[in-house]
Each structure stands twice: as structure tokens, then as C-alpha cells.
Amino acid sequence: MTGGMTPAELLELPVAVPLATAAKALCMGRTKAYDLARQGLFPVRVIPCGPKFVVPRSALLEALGVDLAAAAGRESQPA
């Protein structure tokens, strides 16, 4: 199992991420992630792109309970 990602790292993700990046955010190993994706059991929406998979950032953040609007509002406020 790998370590997760910080909230700041999550907010900096592009709109679609490789399956390995989504796995890291979910504290899941790469091999397990690919096994689950191939079986259609990965815990968030996965988009097959040829032999690879990508995960929409919005689906990943929703699964992790990150409110993107609230987080963006906090970032724009002065410290």
C-alpha cells in the first residue's frame, strides 16, 4: 500500500489522471488498482484509453469527499 496525497496535491491534479495517480490518492497499490479496473471494480469511474486507464479528477475528489468549491474558496482568502 502506498501513502495518500495531501489536500493541496489533490487540488493540483489535472482534469483526468492516470490510474496509478488515482490509486495513490486512494492509498491503494498500483497492481491492485489495475486488477480492480480490469474487473470493473475500481471504486471510482475509470475511462479506458487503449491499454491504459484514466480517472476523472471530479470522480476522485467526490469519492474522497473533497468539496472543490469550498477548497477553492479557502485558497483565495488571504492568510
Phi, psi and omega in degrees: 000144181255167176286156180280197179243151177285160177303322179296319178297320179299317182289341180269359181294148174289176185295335175223137183237154175298154180304322181298324178291318177297321178299317179299316180298330181267009181058044183236146177288155182299314182298314179298319180300314180293321176300313180295319180296318179297329180272356183075024184246007179298140189291355175227168181299133180238137178249117177287134178230088186065229180278357183249171178232145171234156181236129176295134179303320182300320179293320180294313180296321178297316180297328180272357178074027179270122177272102186298320180296316180293319180295320179294323178296322178292324181290330184277347179282141178294148181281000000 
